[in-house]
Amino acid sequence: MAQQLFLILFAAPLAATILSMALRHSRVAEYATVAAAIVDLAVSVPLVLQTLHGPIIFWHSYIRIDTLG
């Protein structure tokens, strides 16, 4: 589950940037940035709640996220 959340966390701003560069309209860029920020906030809250129950370890113990990290 954490892997999918991290993928969304990093993909949302990237998608907003690509959309903003492709369409070149300031309103579209603003809406895409706000949408990416809302998605990032919505994804960050479950990640924080997961770390309260114990560390998140994935990618063969290469990445470890805990409350101190």
MDAnalysis code that builds the backbone (N, CA, C; Angstrom):
import MDAnalysis as mda
import numpy as np

u = mda.Universe.empty(207, n_residues=69, atom_resindex=np.repeat(np.arange(69), 3), trajectory=True)
u.add_TopologyAttr("name", ["N", "CA", "C"] * 69)
u.add_TopologyAttr("resid", np.arange(1, 70))
u.add_TopologyAttr("resname", ["MET", "ALA", "GLN", "GLN", "LEU", "PHE", "LEU", "ILE", "LEU", "PHE", "ALA", "ALA", "PRO", "LEU", "ALA", "ALA", "THR", "ILE", "LEU", "SER", "MET", "ALA", "LEU", "ARG", "HIS", "SER", "ARG", "VAL", "ALA", "GLU", "TYR", "ALA", "THR", "VAL", "ALA", "ALA", "ALA", "ILE", "VAL", "ASP", "LEU", "ALA", "VAL", "SER", "VAL", "PRO", "LEU", "VAL", "LEU", "GLN", "THR", "LEU", "HIS", "GLY", "PRO", "ILE", "ILE", "PHE", "TRP", "HIS", "SER", "TYR", "ILE", "ARG", "ILE", "ASP", "THR", "LEU", "GLY"])
u.atoms.positions = np.array([
    [0.819, -1.197, 0.000],
    [0.000, 0.000, 0.000],
    [0.859, 1.256, 0.000],
    [1.949, 1.230, 0.743],
    [2.802, 2.410, 0.816],
    [3.448, 2.721, -0.526],
    [3.743, 1.676, -1.290],
    [4.365, 1.913, -2.592],
    [3.428, 2.681, -3.512],
    [2.164, 2.325, -3.499],
    [1.201, 3.031, -4.340],
    [1.009, 4.470, -3.869],
    [1.010, 4.674, -2.558],
    [0.866, 6.035, -2.038],
    [2.056, 6.903, -2.417],
    [3.266, 6.332, -2.340],
    [4.434, 7.102, -2.738],
    [4.436, 7.389, -4.231],
    [3.970, 6.454, -5.016],
    [3.879, 6.683, -6.454],
    [2.930, 7.839, -6.751],
    [1.788, 7.855, -6.095],
    [0.832, 8.956, -6.274],
    [1.426, 10.267, -5.763],
    [2.139, 10.199, -4.635],
    [2.724, 11.390, -4.035],
    [3.711, 12.075, -4.980],
    [4.470, 11.282, -5.722],
    [5.451, 11.860, -6.639],
    [4.887, 12.111, -8.031],
    [3.874, 11.356, -8.426],
    [3.334, 11.491, -9.780],
    [2.394, 12.682, -9.929],
    [1.710, 13.074, -8.870],
    [0.742, 14.167, -8.983],
    [1.403, 15.497, -9.371],
    [2.480, 15.929, -8.695],
    [3.123, 17.174, -9.138],
    [3.770, 17.054, -10.521],
    [4.276, 15.867, -10.832],
    [4.869, 15.667, -12.152],
    [3.812, 15.793, -13.246],
    [2.654, 15.213, -13.017],
    [1.560, 15.326, -13.992],
    [1.089, 16.768, -14.126],
    [1.028, 17.491, -13.012],
    [0.630, 18.904, -13.078],
    [1.649, 19.724, -13.851],
    [2.919, 19.434, -13.665],
    [3.968, 20.158, -14.396],
    [3.884, 19.873, -15.886],
    [3.726, 18.621, -16.244],
    [3.630, 18.267, -17.667],
    [2.393, 18.895, -18.295],
    [1.279, 18.863, -17.589],
    [0.054, 19.480, -18.100],
    [0.223, 20.986, -18.269],
    [0.862, 21.623, -17.313],
    [1.073, 23.070, -17.388],
    [1.984, 23.447, -18.552],
    [3.023, 22.650, -18.763],
    [3.942, 22.941, -19.863],
    [3.312, 22.658, -21.223],
    [2.449, 21.662, -21.277],
    [1.856, 21.280, -22.557],
    [0.774, 22.259, -23.011],
    [-0.024, 22.760, -22.066],
    [-1.157, 23.588, -22.467],
    [-0.859, 25.083, -22.463],
    [0.066, 25.521, -21.650],
    [0.528, 26.918, -21.637],
    [-0.548, 27.949, -21.311],
    [-1.558, 27.565, -20.571],
    [-2.564, 28.512, -20.100],
    [-2.395, 28.670, -18.598],
    [-2.426, 29.907, -18.141],
    [-2.161, 30.134, -16.720],
    [-3.256, 29.548, -15.834],
    [-4.506, 29.608, -16.254],
    [-5.594, 29.053, -15.445],
    [-5.459, 27.537, -15.311],
    [-5.122, 26.879, -16.398],
    [-4.958, 25.424, -16.363],
    [-3.801, 25.062, -15.443],
    [-2.720, 25.833, -15.514],
    [-1.567, 25.576, -14.649],
    [-1.926, 25.768, -13.183],
    [-2.707, 26.787, -12.890],
    [-3.120, 27.031, -11.503],
    [-4.007, 25.912, -10.990],
    [-4.983, 25.498, -11.786],
    [-5.880, 24.427, -11.365],
    [-5.131, 23.102, -11.211],
    [-4.206, 22.824, -12.118],
    [-3.432, 21.587, -12.030],
    [-2.549, 21.583, -10.792],
    [-1.965, 22.725, -10.469],
    [-1.122, 22.818, -9.279],
    [-1.940, 22.658, -8.009],
    [-3.095, 23.273, -7.957],
    [-3.966, 23.131, -6.785],
    [-4.451, 21.688, -6.651],
    [-4.814, 21.068, -7.756],
    [-5.254, 19.669, -7.708],
    [-4.127, 18.751, -7.234],
    [-2.901, 19.004, -7.707],
    [-1.760, 18.198, -7.274],
    [-1.481, 18.398, -5.784],
    [-1.645, 19.605, -5.302],
    [-1.431, 19.867, -3.873],
    [-2.478, 19.169, -3.023],
    [-3.719, 19.164, -3.481],
    [-4.786, 18.479, -2.745],
    [-4.536, 16.973, -2.725],
    [-4.129, 16.430, -3.854],
    [-3.820, 14.996, -3.915],
    [-2.650, 14.668, -2.995],
    [-1.612, 15.491, -3.001],
    [-0.466, 15.249, -2.119],
    [-0.859, 15.296, -0.649],
    [-1.710, 16.225, -0.286],
    [-2.175, 16.289, 1.097],
    [-3.005, 15.056, 1.454],
    [-3.869, 14.656, 0.541],
    [-4.711, 13.486, 0.795],
    [-3.897, 12.203, 0.899],
    [-2.770, 12.131, 0.211],
    [-1.918, 10.949, 0.268],
    [-0.987, 11.001, 1.476],
    [-0.573, 12.180, 1.874],
    [0.364, 12.312, 2.993],
    [-0.251, 11.917, 4.326],
    [-1.521, 12.191, 4.513],
    [-2.172, 11.878, 5.788],
    [-2.172, 10.367, 6.062],
    [-2.560, 9.500, 5.118],
    [-2.487, 8.065, 5.407],
    [-1.058, 7.567, 5.639],
    [-0.084, 8.171, 4.950],
    [1.298, 7.762, 5.173],
    [1.750, 8.086, 6.591],
    [1.367, 9.246, 7.078],
    [1.719, 9.615, 8.450],
    [1.033, 8.678, 9.440],
    [-0.217, 8.360, 9.187],
    [-0.933, 7.457, 10.079],
    [-0.339, 6.047, 10.055],
    [0.170, 5.612, 8.921],
    [0.813, 4.300, 8.853],
    [2.106, 4.262, 9.655],
    [2.839, 5.348, 9.670],
    [4.097, 5.354, 10.423],
    [3.863, 5.349, 11.921],
    [2.693, 5.765, 12.375],
    [2.401, 5.709, 13.802],
    [2.221, 4.270, 14.287],
    [1.845, 3.376, 13.388],
    [1.655, 1.971, 13.743],
    [2.938, 1.163, 13.616],
    [3.949, 1.717, 13.035],
    [5.218, 1.015, 12.850],
    [5.903, 1.520, 11.599],
    [7.150, 1.161, 11.431],
    [7.883, 1.664, 10.265],
    [7.360, 1.078, 8.952],
    [7.489, 1.862, 7.909],
    [7.149, 1.409, 6.567],
    [8.462, 1.023, 5.895],
    [8.570, -0.241, 5.520],
    [9.797, -0.743, 4.893],
    [9.423, -1.357, 3.549],
    [10.077, -0.927, 2.488],
    [9.828, -1.534, 1.187],
    [11.061, -1.374, 0.311],
    [10.975, -1.921, -0.902],
    [12.074, -2.019, -1.858],
    [13.246, -2.766, -1.235],
    [12.957, -3.966, -0.728],
    [13.955, -4.863, -0.135],
    [14.749, -4.174, 0.967],
    [14.058, -3.482, 1.853],
    [14.617, -2.768, 3.013],
    [15.506, -1.583, 2.628],
    [15.410, -1.132, 1.382],
    [16.202, 0.023, 0.957],
    [15.593, 1.315, 1.483],
    [14.270, 1.373, 1.539],
    [13.586, 2.562, 2.045],
    [12.864, 2.191, 3.327],
    [13.104, 2.964, 4.358],
    [12.458, 2.763, 5.660],
    [11.974, 4.126, 6.140],
    [10.710, 4.197, 6.467],
    [10.131, 5.441, 6.972],
    [9.508, 5.135, 8.321],
    [9.971, 5.838, 9.329],
    [9.402, 5.672, 10.660],
    [9.142, 7.044, 11.261],
    [8.665, 7.080, 12.478],
    [8.304, 8.361, 13.086],
    [9.507, 9.246, 13.335],
    [10.678, 8.688, 13.524],
    [11.865, 9.511, 13.726],
    [12.493, 9.983, 12.420],
    [12.247, 9.275, 11.337],
    [12.870, 9.594, 10.056],
    [12.079, 10.606, 9.312],
])
